[in-house]
């Protein structure tokens, strides 16, 4: 069972296969814009809401608030695949940088929660403020890329285990540490640590491990790098920053995650279409794990 649980660590984050939304002309803080982006647990290092709304240096004057919004609006999916929308799907956001190019040696830090995080939900309609900063403290200019550090991801999916005892429907819950110094579940985790629980017929089978390797997922416009023990997501984010604005500004990153976990059903004995079937050594082929589409707007 421990082998099964280790093999079933499946990462569902914004790095999944997705179709980016083309940027609008002259995107900037002074105008609306559409741009591409790229089981209960206690999370001890989660940043309180008031801190997330003013953690980058003071709270006086106009602020820029960074939101992560999720939607489950139905969209078309890859043909000949099955899917489901994970439950309790969240990720921890630690920091955001803006960059003039993908290799900008001096990116501008919009916000940072230190070793903490704000946990953003991917429930339908969820709107999480993941960070903020006074507009007067922004570095004006034209930016082309963003860099976001994620601390962890957790989610629950339905799965049916085939282990020689007949089909065993159950739920698979995962917690995966994406960055060092992530404090959760009463302890501090390092990048690549994970905890997973498979529950079936009223029984739970927990397991933990280390050394999880981040998968290379094509599509979505993201570049994922592990840098100094942190998992950073790089993505195009054209943005003109004006530090003279007198009213609050909201940067809203909206992601569609409708049935964002997808696989190809296999014609195997006792397997069922529309069911994610797994064994002690393998799963049905996973073809998508993440967002379908996303927009970046300024209000």
Protein Blocks (a to p, Z undefined) as FASTA:
>chain_A
ZZmmmmmpccddfkbccddddddehiafkbccddddfddcddfkbccfklmmomngpjeh
jdddddddddfbdcdddehiacdddehiacddfbdcddfbfklcbbcdfbdehjaccddd
fbehiacdfbdcdfklpccdddfbdcdddfbdcddddddddehnapadddddddddfbgh
iaeehiacdehiacddddeehiacddddehiacdddeehiiacddeehiacddddddddd
dfkbfbdcdddddddfehkbccdddddehiaehiacddfkbccddfbgcdfbdcdddZZ
